Structure formats: C-alpha cells, structure tokens
Amino acid sequence: MLCYSQRNPKVIVYIREVVLLYCVKYIIAINIIFYSFILSAYGQGEAWSKIKEGDIIFQASHSRQSKAIQLATKSKYSHCGIIYRSGSGLYVFEAEQHVKMTPLEKWVTSGQGGHYVIKRLKNANRILTSAALKKMKNVAEQFKGKNYDLAFEWSDNKMYCSELVWKIYQRSTGLEIGKLQKLRDFDLTNEIVKKKIRERYGSKIPMDELVISPAAIFKSELLMTVQSN
C-alpha cells in the first residue's frame, strides 16, 4: 500500500522544495563562513605585514592578576611583549608562566576580546638596525626559560612581562622605555589590588621595590602607535 505522500504529487513536490531550500541555505552559510575567514585572514595578513621586529605589543590578559594590574596602574593594558620574526612567522617574546616565544596569532587571541595595540620607537629606522636587533635577541636569549616573577622583584632571577621588555631595550640600545616607579607609587587602594598584594607579600610589602609597568611602557614618549584593532 502506498503512503499518502507517495500517492499525492503535491506532497512530494513540497518535500523536494523544502529539502532544496535547506540545501541552499546550508551552502550559503558555508560560503559566508568560508569567505569571511578568507577576508579576515587576508586583512590580518595585510595588517601584520606592516609589523617590524622590535615592535612592542600590548593587551589585557586573562590572567588572575590582570584586573589588579589594570586598577593599580590605571590602564586597560596588563600584558606586553616584543615582536620578533622567526623563519616566516611572527612571534611575541614574553614572560607568561616563563619567558618564551609565542606565535603572534596565538598571543593575540589569548587576550581579552583579541584586542591589541602595537607601538614602535619613533626613530626605529635609525636605532633598530640589523646589528641592534641581533643584540636585542642575544640579550633576550639570556632570559629565555626563566620563570615568571609573581613578586615583581627587580632582579634577573625571574621576569615579569614589562620588566622583560624594559631590560631587553635598555641593555641592547641604552633606551629606557617607560619610567621606573616604586610599588608605593601605584594605586593600591582597591580591594582587588589589596587582596592580590596580601597573596604575594603577606604583611611585608616591599613598597620601595623598583617596578616597571605595562602602562609606563605604553605611555612612553619614545613610542608611537603603529597598529591596533
């Protein structure tokens, strides 16, 4: 015995039209995703083609201390690193858990909202010669693998992100990118900041410890913004 749809041509036509409609919608959706990805990749690739080695990149990280850093320094940026080229790829030399090279794309997507700002020395063409960049990389290599410095101590035993950037530039070019401050100079009044300080130092807070913050480097008059998203 034939079912109703088999005996009714109109039902068969309707089913075919519905199936066709969904197939067309599916194909359109796939094409939108595909071409969006291509355009995004092209746009990103075009933007990244303007990046130069030695550029400094900033973001708001997802780390547990990010909010405290933002509040204490009154800045939206809590993490930074130096961009280098290795082979055909771009990498960020950073202190995060330990000092390491992270692919630029991975670094960007790991930040809050994928947002970043890239800054460059105003006279980079004159200062960051191939010899200077080689020296920068040699200095950077001395820090590679060192653990992250949760106590923000001004020593070379461990490194935090902005300390790494500052010391690489200072020791390779003689430039001090950002003003050094003491811990007491920051806004330590917010409860989030107070809690983080208690976790790190207990009751013995090193108020006179020298510190360089991502915010201080970001605001340096030696730098200019060359790219952001």
Summary of the structure (lengths in Angstrom):
residues: 229
radius of gyration: 25.4
end to end distance: 65.1
largest distance: 92.1
contacts: 667
relative contact order: 0.15
helix: 48%
strand: 19%
